[in-house]
Amino acid sequence: MTDILRSKILIIYCIVLLCTSLSLFGLEDNANKGLLSLLNIILIIVPLFSLLFSTIYIYNSAEFIELLVSQPLQRKSIWLSFLVGLVLSLSLAFIVGIGIPVLLFQFNSIGLLLILVGVLLSVIFIAIALWAAVQIRDKAKGIGMAILLWIYFSLLFDGFVLFLLFQFAEYPLEKPMLLVSAFNPIDLGRILILLKLDISAMMGYTGAIFKDFFGTTMGLILAFIILGMWVFIPLYFSTRKFNRKDL
């Protein structure tokens, strides 16, 4: 963690988030508008940086990992230690860069939910980055895979959903969309924030379905369980692969 916190890239990331957050809240007369503008940055920049930074860090630490593996240490402990170091460092940078301005300008349930979703997205994409890095030995291919994963979750998934809605427009797909949203943590985070901001009315009947489900306490708990699974599943497979991998 101390090694990661000394990284100039991480410091720049934190400063950029802080300046952007303060600028958005300063320019908007309504704090909710600033929060909505900040949401787009969280859903795009945070996953991208978490994926790329974590992937590159693991590849650059390859020799150090080999040294640790040669010591009387469990591989599982080594791998989870890298995860914890990355999670604590990137989460701290996110909380300083976005969390503090949000708490200053929007200290309520919406602001706290935004911070929680942002931290969860950081953790999720760190776990995905570890999985991608351990699966692919070549650094260039691994970084390319990380970028492709971000493009899929940020852009291609929404296009796929729109294609399904267009092709099956004659059928009631509102309830199946609840299940589809679980396959993308970015979309799930977006839905949770938009429902909390009461913008679901602009989403029509589909928004009403989402609000009836995710607007309840049980729906909110289920949403966070799904986000937790997005951390656990990639971490489980990456740890399993690392335990068996010939370094």
C-alpha positions as CSV (number, residue, x, y, z in Angstrom):
1,M,0.0,0.0,0.0
2,T,2.8,2.4,0.9
3,D,4.5,1.6,-2.5
4,I,1.3,2.3,-4.4
5,L,0.5,5.6,-2.5
6,R,3.9,6.9,-3.6
7,S,2.9,6.5,-7.2
8,K,2.8,9.8,-9.1
9,I,0.0,8.5,-11.3
10,L,-2.2,7.8,-8.3
11,I,-1.5,11.2,-6.9
12,I,-2.4,12.9,-10.2
13,Y,-5.6,10.8,-10.4
14,C,-6.6,12.0,-6.9
15,I,-5.9,15.6,-7.7
16,V,-7.8,15.5,-11.0
17,L,-10.8,14.0,-9.3
18,L,-10.7,16.6,-6.5
19,C,-10.4,19.5,-8.9
20,T,-13.2,18.1,-11.1
21,S,-15.5,17.6,-8.2
22,L,-15.0,21.0,-6.7
23,S,-15.4,22.6,-10.1
24,L,-18.7,20.8,-10.8
25,F,-20.2,21.7,-7.5
26,G,-18.9,25.3,-7.8
27,L,-20.4,25.8,-11.3
28,E,-23.8,24.3,-10.5
29,D,-26.3,26.2,-8.4
30,N,-28.1,23.0,-7.5
31,A,-26.0,20.3,-5.7
32,N,-28.1,17.5,-7.3
33,K,-27.0,18.7,-10.8
34,G,-23.4,18.6,-9.7
35,L,-23.9,15.2,-8.3
36,L,-25.4,14.0,-11.6
37,S,-22.5,15.4,-13.6
38,L,-20.1,13.7,-11.2
39,L,-21.9,10.4,-11.6
40,N,-20.9,10.3,-15.3
41,I,-17.3,10.7,-14.3
42,I,-17.5,8.0,-11.7
43,L,-19.0,5.5,-14.1
44,I,-16.4,6.1,-16.8
45,I,-13.1,7.3,-15.3
46,V,-13.1,5.3,-12.0
47,P,-13.5,1.8,-13.7
48,L,-11.0,2.7,-16.4
49,F,-8.3,3.9,-14.0
50,S,-8.9,1.0,-11.6
51,L,-8.6,-1.6,-14.4
52,L,-5.5,-0.1,-16.1
53,F,-3.6,0.9,-13.0
54,S,-4.1,-2.5,-11.3
55,T,-3.3,-4.5,-14.4
56,I,-0.1,-2.5,-15.1
57,Y,0.9,-2.7,-11.4
58,I,0.6,-6.5,-11.3
59,Y,2.7,-6.9,-14.4
60,N,5.4,-4.5,-13.1
61,S,5.5,-6.4,-9.9
62,A,6.1,-9.8,-11.6
63,E,9.7,-10.1,-10.3
64,F,8.7,-9.1,-6.8
65,I,5.8,-11.7,-6.9
66,E,8.3,-14.4,-7.9
67,L,10.5,-13.4,-5.0
68,L,7.6,-13.6,-2.6
69,V,6.5,-17.0,-4.0
70,S,10.0,-18.4,-3.3
71,Q,9.6,-17.5,0.4
72,P,7.6,-19.7,2.9
73,L,4.4,-17.8,2.2
74,Q,1.1,-19.0,1.0
75,R,0.2,-18.0,-2.6
76,K,-3.3,-17.1,-1.5
77,S,-2.0,-14.7,1.1
78,I,0.4,-13.0,-1.4
79,W,-2.4,-12.6,-3.9
80,L,-5.0,-11.3,-1.4
81,S,-2.3,-8.9,0.0
82,F,-1.9,-7.3,-3.5
83,L,-5.7,-7.0,-3.7
84,V,-6.0,-5.3,-0.3
85,G,-3.1,-2.9,-1.1
86,L,-4.7,-1.9,-4.4
87,V,-8.2,-1.6,-2.9
88,L,-7.1,0.6,0.1
89,S,-4.9,2.8,-2.0
90,L,-7.4,3.4,-4.9
91,S,-10.3,3.7,-2.4
92,L,-8.4,6.3,-0.4
93,A,-7.6,8.3,-3.6
94,F,-11.3,8.2,-4.6
95,I,-12.5,9.2,-1.1
96,V,-10.1,12.2,-1.0
97,G,-10.8,13.2,-4.7
98,I,-14.6,12.7,-4.8
99,G,-15.8,11.7,-1.3
100,I,-14.7,14.8,0.5
101,P,-16.3,17.3,-1.9
102,V,-19.5,15.3,-2.0
103,L,-19.6,15.3,1.8
104,L,-19.1,19.0,1.8
105,F,-21.7,19.9,-0.7
106,Q,-24.2,17.0,-0.5
107,F,-23.9,15.4,2.9
108,N,-27.1,13.2,2.7
109,S,-28.1,9.7,1.8
110,I,-27.6,10.4,-2.0
111,G,-24.1,11.6,-1.5
112,L,-23.2,8.7,0.8
113,L,-24.7,6.2,-1.7
114,L,-22.6,7.8,-4.5
115,I,-19.4,7.4,-2.5
116,L,-20.3,3.8,-1.7
117,V,-21.0,3.0,-5.3
118,G,-17.8,4.6,-6.4
119,V,-15.7,2.6,-3.9
120,L,-17.5,-0.6,-4.9
121,L,-16.8,0.0,-8.6
122,S,-13.1,0.6,-7.8
123,V,-13.0,-2.7,-5.9
124,I,-14.9,-4.6,-8.6
125,F,-12.6,-3.5,-11.4
126,I,-9.5,-4.1,-9.3
127,A,-10.7,-7.7,-8.9
128,I,-11.4,-8.0,-12.7
129,A,-7.9,-6.5,-13.4
130,L,-6.3,-9.1,-11.2
131,W,-8.2,-11.9,-13.0
132,A,-7.1,-10.5,-16.4
133,A,-3.5,-10.1,-15.3
134,V,-3.2,-13.7,-13.9
135,Q,-4.8,-15.2,-17.0
136,I,-2.6,-13.6,-19.6
137,R,1.2,-13.7,-19.2
138,D,2.0,-11.2,-21.9
139,K,1.8,-7.6,-20.6
140,A,0.6,-6.0,-23.8
141,K,-2.1,-8.6,-24.3
142,G,-3.2,-8.2,-20.6
143,I,-3.5,-4.5,-20.8
144,G,-5.4,-4.8,-24.1
145,M,-7.8,-7.3,-22.4
146,A,-8.3,-4.8,-19.6
147,I,-9.2,-2.1,-22.1
148,L,-11.6,-4.4,-24.0
149,L,-13.3,-5.3,-20.7
150,W,-13.8,-1.6,-19.9
151,I,-15.2,-0.9,-23.4
152,Y,-17.6,-3.9,-23.0
153,F,-18.9,-2.8,-19.6
154,S,-19.0,1.0,-20.5
155,L,-20.2,1.0,-24.1
156,L,-20.9,-2.4,-25.7
157,F,-23.2,-3.7,-23.0
158,D,-25.6,-0.7,-23.3
159,G,-25.6,-1.2,-27.1
160,F,-26.5,-4.9,-26.7
161,V,-29.3,-4.0,-24.3
162,L,-30.7,-1.4,-26.7
163,F,-30.5,-4.0,-29.5
164,L,-32.5,-6.5,-27.5
165,L,-35.1,-3.8,-26.6
166,F,-35.4,-2.8,-30.3
167,Q,-35.7,-6.4,-31.6
168,F,-38.2,-7.5,-29.0
169,A,-40.1,-4.2,-28.7
170,E,-43.5,-6.0,-29.0
171,Y,-42.8,-8.0,-25.8
172,P,-42.8,-6.8,-22.2
173,L,-39.1,-6.7,-21.4
174,E,-39.2,-4.4,-18.4
175,K,-38.9,-7.2,-15.8
176,P,-36.3,-9.2,-17.7
177,M,-34.2,-6.0,-17.7
178,L,-33.9,-6.3,-14.0
179,L,-32.0,-9.5,-14.5
180,V,-30.0,-8.1,-17.4
181,S,-28.8,-5.2,-15.3
182,A,-27.2,-7.6,-12.9
183,F,-24.7,-8.5,-15.6
184,N,-23.1,-5.1,-15.6
185,P,-21.9,-3.4,-12.3
186,I,-21.7,0.0,-14.0
187,D,-25.3,-0.1,-15.1
188,L,-26.4,-1.4,-11.7
189,G,-24.6,1.5,-9.9
190,R,-26.1,4.0,-12.4
191,I,-29.6,2.7,-11.7
192,L,-29.1,2.9,-7.9
193,I,-28.0,6.6,-8.1
194,L,-30.6,7.7,-10.6
195,L,-33.4,6.1,-8.6
196,K,-32.2,7.9,-5.5
197,L,-32.1,11.2,-7.4
198,D,-35.8,10.6,-8.4
199,I,-35.0,10.7,-12.1
200,S,-36.7,7.4,-12.6
201,A,-39.8,9.2,-13.8
202,M,-37.9,10.2,-16.9
203,M,-37.2,6.5,-17.7
204,G,-40.9,5.8,-18.3
205,Y,-42.5,2.4,-17.4
206,T,-39.1,0.7,-17.1
207,G,-38.0,3.3,-14.6
208,A,-41.2,2.6,-12.6
209,I,-40.3,-1.2,-12.6
210,F,-36.7,-0.4,-11.4
211,K,-38.0,1.9,-8.7
212,D,-40.6,-0.7,-7.4
213,F,-37.7,-3.2,-7.1
214,F,-34.5,-1.4,-6.3
215,G,-36.3,1.4,-4.4
216,T,-37.3,-1.0,-1.7
217,T,-34.9,-2.0,1.2
218,M,-34.8,-5.6,0.0
219,G,-34.1,-4.5,-3.6
220,L,-31.2,-2.3,-2.4
221,I,-29.8,-5.1,-0.3
222,L,-30.0,-7.5,-3.3
223,A,-28.3,-4.9,-5.5
224,F,-25.3,-4.6,-3.1
225,I,-25.2,-8.4,-2.8
226,I,-24.9,-8.6,-6.6
227,L,-22.1,-5.9,-6.6
228,G,-20.4,-8.0,-3.9
229,M,-20.5,-11.0,-6.1
230,W,-18.8,-9.0,-8.8
231,V,-15.9,-8.7,-6.4
232,F,-16.0,-12.3,-5.1
233,I,-16.3,-14.2,-8.4
234,P,-13.3,-12.7,-10.3
235,L,-11.2,-12.8,-7.1
236,Y,-12.0,-16.5,-6.6
237,F,-11.0,-17.4,-10.1
238,S,-7.9,-15.2,-10.1
239,T,-6.8,-16.7,-6.7
240,R,-7.4,-20.2,-8.0
241,K,-5.4,-19.5,-11.1
242,F,-2.5,-17.9,-9.2
243,N,-2.3,-20.9,-6.8
244,R,-1.8,-23.3,-9.8
245,K,0.1,-21.0,-12.1
246,D,3.7,-21.9,-13.0
247,L,5.6,-18.6,-12.6
